């Protein structure tokens, strides 16, 4: 390290001297000392910036090892993450590898159950559903890691991973061997004909709509689930969110009633009484679907999946909103949500 510093200092000094001599020669030739002084000052500042930049370039590999990136570090280039999903999905098992995570046991009173014999119907489990795909894989792994790290009893958490690429199961199992989880395949064809164009192409991905089908995908014995998006980090014990009282509501989420709710739908929606009257008798507030507690028993009994699909069909015909999978949730649940503390979704 000392040798590296001496080399860089020598390089910086040499560059400065050469440029200063050149400017001095030019100044003698033109006899413009005032301009020369300002140029030397500029060169001195530039050389300092150049030195700092060179140091960052040389030392940048060591910065990658700082925590907390250690637990989720990918051994491949970030550019792989920007591959189109249809292209990357066929080769994901060759492109990603994560450092093996250590076991998490944060409290002696939690006990221990072998993940190989864990049963999804165990009533003591906390159920968390997350989608996994190649593009956002590192974000999902970071979310899982953060949940385990901050849970008092990580042994009691059961993950339900919704995927469109079955190859990811082996990767997850090798990365976090202690993890209790099950992988569910979501067929994109289920929603492909229901998805309409959106303001961003990323919102049109079929896996974005998998949360609409959790009640069908998960086992009937799973009565409640926490759904989390792949782009978040949990910094508190998720069990506190799990025990939230939903009362008579089917879902719980942080509400934001100060938001302009009309912005989430088109003018055609509000001017057509067939559509706008859906909110009659309700106080609709915006809520983000990236963090939700869902009562799957009530969801199945009422049949909310069909209600959401019905609004997606209307959207295909009348274009009543511009976003992706969020507006159908708002149409069905806004004003009928069990409010959860805002600290659970700092979006």
C-alpha positions as CSV (number, residue, x, y, z in Angstrom):
1,X,0.0,0.0,0.0
2,X,2.9,2.4,0.8
3,X,4.6,1.6,-2.5
4,X,1.3,2.3,-4.3
5,X,1.0,5.7,-2.6
6,X,4.6,6.6,-3.5
7,X,4.1,5.7,-7.2
8,X,0.9,7.7,-7.4
9,X,2.5,10.7,-5.7
10,X,5.5,10.5,-8.1
11,X,3.1,10.3,-11.0
12,X,1.1,13.3,-9.8
13,X,4.3,15.4,-9.1
14,X,5.8,14.5,-12.5
15,X,2.6,15.5,-14.3
16,X,2.4,18.7,-12.5
17,X,6.0,19.6,-13.1
18,X,5.8,18.9,-16.8
19,X,2.6,21.0,-17.2
20,X,4.0,23.8,-15.1
21,X,7.3,23.9,-17.2
22,X,5.2,24.0,-20.4
23,X,3.1,26.9,-19.1
24,X,6.2,28.7,-17.9
25,X,7.7,28.4,-21.4
26,X,4.6,29.7,-22.9
27,X,4.5,32.5,-20.4
28,X,8.0,33.6,-21.2
29,X,7.2,33.6,-24.8
30,X,4.0,35.6,-24.5
31,X,5.0,37.5,-21.3
32,X,1.6,37.1,-19.8
33,X,2.4,36.2,-16.2
34,X,-1.1,36.9,-14.8
35,X,-2.7,34.3,-17.2
36,X,0.1,31.9,-16.4
37,X,-0.5,32.1,-12.7
38,X,-4.2,31.3,-13.1
39,X,-3.4,28.4,-15.4
40,X,-0.9,27.0,-12.8
41,X,-3.6,27.2,-10.1
42,X,-6.1,25.5,-12.4
43,X,-3.6,22.7,-13.2
44,X,-2.8,22.2,-9.5
45,X,-6.5,21.7,-8.8
46,X,-6.9,19.4,-11.7
47,X,-3.9,17.3,-10.7
48,X,-5.5,16.8,-7.2
49,X,-8.7,15.7,-8.8
50,X,-6.8,13.4,-11.1
51,X,-4.9,11.9,-8.3
52,X,-8.1,11.1,-6.3
53,X,-9.7,9.6,-9.4
54,X,-6.7,7.3,-10.1
55,X,-6.7,6.2,-6.4
56,X,-10.4,5.3,-6.6
57,X,-9.9,3.3,-9.8
58,X,-7.1,1.3,-8.4
59,X,-8.6,0.7,-5.0
60,X,-12.2,0.2,-6.2
61,X,-12.1,-3.7,-6.1
62,X,-11.5,-3.5,-2.3
63,X,-14.6,-1.4,-1.8
64,X,-16.8,-4.3,-2.9
65,X,-15.9,-6.3,0.2
66,X,-17.3,-3.8,2.7
67,X,-20.4,-5.1,4.6
68,X,-23.3,-5.6,4.1
69,X,-22.6,-6.4,0.4
70,X,-20.6,-9.4,1.5
71,X,-23.7,-11.6,2.0
72,X,-25.2,-10.8,-1.4
73,X,-22.2,-10.2,-3.6
74,X,-22.5,-11.5,-7.1
75,X,-19.4,-12.9,-8.8
76,X,-20.5,-11.6,-12.3
77,X,-20.7,-8.3,-14.0
78,X,-23.7,-6.0,-13.3
79,X,-24.4,-5.8,-17.0
80,X,-25.8,-9.3,-16.9
81,X,-28.6,-7.9,-14.7
82,X,-29.8,-5.8,-17.6
83,X,-30.4,-8.6,-20.0
84,X,-34.0,-8.9,-21.3
85,X,-35.9,-11.4,-19.1
86,X,-36.6,-13.7,-22.0
87,X,-32.9,-13.9,-22.8
88,X,-31.5,-14.2,-19.3
89,X,-34.0,-16.7,-18.1
90,X,-32.5,-19.5,-20.2
91,X,-29.0,-19.1,-18.7
92,X,-29.5,-17.8,-15.2
93,X,-27.9,-20.8,-13.6
94,X,-24.7,-20.1,-15.4
95,X,-24.6,-16.3,-14.7
96,X,-25.1,-16.0,-11.0
97,X,-23.5,-17.2,-7.9
98,X,-23.8,-15.8,-4.4
99,X,-21.6,-16.2,-1.3
100,X,-23.0,-18.8,1.0
101,X,-24.8,-17.2,3.9
102,X,-24.1,-18.3,7.5
103,X,-26.9,-19.7,9.6
104,X,-29.2,-17.3,11.5
105,X,-30.2,-18.1,15.1
106,X,-30.9,-14.9,16.9
107,X,-32.5,-16.1,20.1
108,X,-32.1,-19.3,22.1
109,X,-35.8,-19.6,22.9
110,X,-36.7,-19.9,19.2
111,X,-35.6,-23.5,18.9
112,X,-34.5,-25.1,15.7
113,X,-36.2,-27.1,13.0
114,X,-34.4,-28.9,10.2
115,X,-35.4,-27.0,7.0
116,X,-35.5,-30.3,5.1
117,X,-38.4,-31.5,7.3
118,X,-40.2,-28.2,7.8
119,X,-43.8,-28.4,6.9
120,X,-45.5,-25.5,5.2
121,X,-48.7,-26.1,7.2
122,X,-47.0,-25.6,10.6
123,X,-49.1,-23.0,12.4
124,X,-46.1,-21.5,14.1
125,X,-44.6,-20.3,10.8
126,X,-44.5,-16.7,9.5
127,X,-45.2,-16.8,5.7
128,X,-43.6,-14.4,3.4
129,X,-44.1,-14.4,-0.4
130,X,-41.6,-12.8,-2.8
131,X,-41.2,-13.1,-6.6
132,X,-37.9,-14.2,-8.0
133,X,-36.6,-13.5,-11.5
134,X,-33.2,-13.0,-13.0
135,X,-33.4,-9.2,-13.5
136,X,-34.1,-8.5,-9.8
137,X,-32.5,-11.5,-8.3
138,X,-29.9,-9.7,-6.3
139,X,-32.6,-7.4,-4.8
140,X,-34.7,-10.4,-3.8
141,X,-31.7,-12.1,-2.1
142,X,-30.9,-8.9,-0.3
143,X,-34.6,-8.7,0.9
144,X,-34.4,-12.3,2.2
145,X,-31.1,-11.7,3.9
146,X,-32.4,-8.6,5.6
147,X,-35.5,-10.4,6.9
148,X,-33.4,-13.2,8.4
149,X,-30.9,-10.7,9.9
150,X,-33.5,-8.7,11.7
151,X,-35.9,-11.4,12.9
152,X,-35.9,-12.5,16.5
153,X,-36.7,-16.1,15.3
154,X,-35.6,-16.5,11.7
155,X,-36.2,-20.2,12.1
156,X,-39.9,-19.6,12.1
157,X,-40.0,-17.8,8.7
158,X,-41.2,-19.7,5.7
159,X,-40.6,-18.2,2.3
160,X,-42.8,-18.7,-0.7
161,X,-40.9,-17.8,-3.9
162,X,-43.0,-17.2,-7.0
163,X,-40.9,-17.8,-10.1
164,X,-41.2,-18.1,-13.9
165,X,-37.7,-19.8,-14.0
166,X,-37.4,-23.0,-12.1
167,X,-33.6,-23.0,-12.2
168,X,-33.5,-20.4,-9.4
169,X,-34.5,-22.9,-6.8
170,X,-31.1,-24.6,-6.7
171,X,-29.4,-21.2,-6.5
172,X,-31.4,-20.1,-3.5
173,X,-30.9,-23.5,-1.7
174,X,-27.1,-23.4,-2.2
175,X,-26.9,-19.7,-1.0
176,X,-28.9,-20.0,2.2
177,X,-29.0,-23.8,3.1
178,X,-30.9,-23.1,6.4
179,X,-33.7,-21.4,4.6
180,X,-37.3,-22.8,4.9
181,X,-38.9,-22.2,1.5
182,X,-40.9,-23.5,-1.4
183,X,-40.9,-22.5,-5.0
184,X,-44.1,-22.0,-7.0
185,X,-44.1,-21.8,-10.7
186,X,-46.3,-19.0,-12.1
187,X,-47.3,-19.5,-15.7
188,X,-47.0,-16.1,-17.6
189,X,-49.8,-17.3,-20.0
190,X,-52.3,-16.9,-17.1
191,X,-52.2,-13.1,-17.4
192,X,-50.6,-12.5,-20.8
193,X,-53.9,-11.7,-22.5
194,X,-55.0,-9.6,-19.5
195,X,-52.0,-7.2,-19.4
196,X,-52.4,-3.9,-21.2
197,X,-49.7,-1.5,-22.3
198,X,-48.3,0.7,-19.5
199,X,-46.3,3.9,-19.1
200,X,-43.2,1.7,-18.5
201,X,-42.5,-1.6,-20.2
202,X,-41.2,-3.1,-16.9
203,X,-44.7,-2.8,-15.5
204,X,-46.0,-5.2,-18.1
205,X,-44.0,-8.2,-17.0
206,X,-46.3,-11.1,-16.1
207,X,-44.6,-11.8,-12.8
208,X,-45.7,-8.4,-11.5
209,X,-49.2,-9.8,-11.4
210,X,-48.4,-13.0,-9.5
211,X,-49.5,-11.5,-6.2
212,X,-53.0,-11.5,-7.6
213,X,-52.9,-15.3,-7.5
214,X,-51.2,-16.1,-4.2
215,X,-54.5,-17.5,-2.8
216,X,-54.4,-20.0,-5.7
217,X,-50.7,-20.8,-5.7
218,X,-50.1,-21.3,-2.0
219,X,-51.4,-24.3,-0.1
220,X,-55.0,-24.0,1.4
221,X,-53.5,-24.4,4.9
222,X,-51.6,-21.1,4.5
223,X,-54.2,-18.7,5.9
224,X,-52.1,-15.5,5.9
225,X,-49.1,-14.2,4.0
226,X,-46.9,-11.2,3.9
227,X,-46.3,-10.1,0.3
228,X,-43.1,-8.1,-0.3
229,X,-41.7,-6.6,-3.5
230,X,-38.2,-7.5,-4.6
231,X,-36.7,-4.1,-4.2
232,X,-36.8,-3.5,-0.5
233,X,-34.8,-4.1,2.7
234,X,-36.5,-5.0,6.0
235,X,-34.9,-3.4,9.1
236,X,-37.2,-4.7,11.8
237,X,-38.6,-8.0,13.0
238,X,-41.1,-9.0,10.4
239,X,-43.1,-10.9,13.0
240,X,-44.3,-7.5,14.2
241,X,-45.9,-7.0,10.8
242,X,-47.2,-10.6,10.7
243,X,-49.3,-10.2,13.9
244,X,-51.0,-7.0,12.6
245,X,-54.8,-7.1,13.3
246,X,-56.7,-6.8,10.0
247,X,-60.1,-6.8,11.6
248,X,-62.7,-7.4,9.0
249,X,-60.4,-6.4,6.1
250,X,-58.7,-8.8,3.7
251,X,-55.5,-6.9,3.2
252,X,-53.5,-4.5,5.3
253,X,-51.1,-1.9,4.0
254,X,-49.8,1.6,4.8
255,X,-52.2,4.1,3.4
256,X,-51.4,7.6,2.0
257,X,-54.6,9.6,2.0
258,X,-52.9,12.9,1.2
259,X,-52.0,11.6,-2.3
260,X,-54.2,12.8,-5.2
261,X,-56.1,9.6,-5.8
262,X,-57.6,10.8,-9.1
263,X,-54.2,10.8,-10.8
264,X,-54.2,7.0,-10.8
265,X,-57.0,6.8,-13.3
266,X,-57.8,8.5,-16.6
267,X,-60.3,11.2,-17.2
268,X,-62.5,8.7,-19.1
269,X,-62.7,6.6,-15.9
270,X,-64.0,9.5,-13.8
271,X,-66.4,10.8,-16.4
272,X,-68.1,7.4,-16.8
273,X,-70.5,6.6,-14.0
274,X,-70.2,2.9,-14.7
275,X,-66.6,3.0,-13.5
276,X,-66.3,6.0,-11.1
277,X,-69.3,4.9,-8.9
278,X,-67.2,1.9,-7.8
279,X,-65.8,4.2,-5.1
280,X,-69.3,5.3,-3.9
281,X,-69.5,4.9,-0.2
282,X,-65.8,4.4,0.2
283,X,-63.0,6.8,1.2
284,X,-60.3,5.6,-1.3
285,X,-56.7,6.2,-0.3
286,X,-53.6,5.3,-2.2
287,X,-51.7,2.4,-0.9
288,X,-48.5,0.7,-2.2
289,X,-48.8,-3.0,-3.0
290,X,-45.1,-3.7,-2.4
291,X,-45.9,-4.4,1.3
292,X,-49.1,-6.1,2.2
293,X,-50.5,-8.5,4.8
294,X,-53.1,-10.7,3.1
295,X,-55.8,-12.8,4.8
296,X,-55.9,-15.7,2.2
297,X,-59.0,-17.2,3.8
298,X,-61.1,-14.2,3.2
299,X,-59.5,-13.7,-0.2
300,X,-60.5,-17.2,-1.3
301,X,-64.0,-16.9,0.1
302,X,-64.8,-13.7,-1.7
303,X,-62.9,-14.5,-4.9
304,X,-60.9,-11.3,-5.2
305,X,-58.7,-12.8,-8.0
306,X,-61.7,-12.8,-10.3
307,X,-62.6,-9.2,-9.3
308,X,-59.1,-8.0,-10.2
309,X,-59.1,-9.9,-13.5
310,X,-62.5,-8.3,-14.3
311,X,-61.0,-4.8,-14.0
312,X,-58.0,-5.8,-16.1
313,X,-60.5,-6.9,-18.8
314,X,-62.2,-3.5,-18.6
315,X,-58.8,-1.8,-18.9
316,X,-58.1,-3.7,-22.1
317,X,-61.3,-2.3,-23.6
318,X,-61.6,1.2,-22.2
319,X,-58.1,2.3,-21.0
320,X,-59.1,3.5,-17.6
321,X,-55.6,3.8,-16.1
322,X,-52.0,4.1,-17.3
323,X,-50.0,2.1,-14.7
324,X,-49.6,-1.7,-14.5
325,X,-50.7,-4.0,-11.7
326,X,-51.4,-1.3,-9.1
327,X,-54.7,0.2,-10.3
328,X,-56.7,-3.0,-10.2
329,X,-55.8,-3.4,-6.6
330,X,-56.9,0.1,-5.9
331,X,-60.2,-0.4,-7.6
332,X,-60.9,-3.5,-5.5
333,X,-59.4,-2.6,-2.2
334,X,-59.0,1.2,-1.8
335,X,-61.1,2.4,1.1
336,X,-61.2,-1.2,2.4
337,X,-57.7,-1.6,3.7
338,X,-56.6,-2.2,7.2
339,X,-54.1,0.7,7.8
340,X,-50.6,-0.3,8.8
341,X,-48.0,2.0,10.3
342,X,-46.1,4.0,7.6
343,X,-42.8,2.8,8.9
344,X,-43.4,-0.5,7.2
345,X,-43.3,1.0,3.8
346,X,-40.8,3.9,3.4
347,X,-41.3,4.0,-0.4
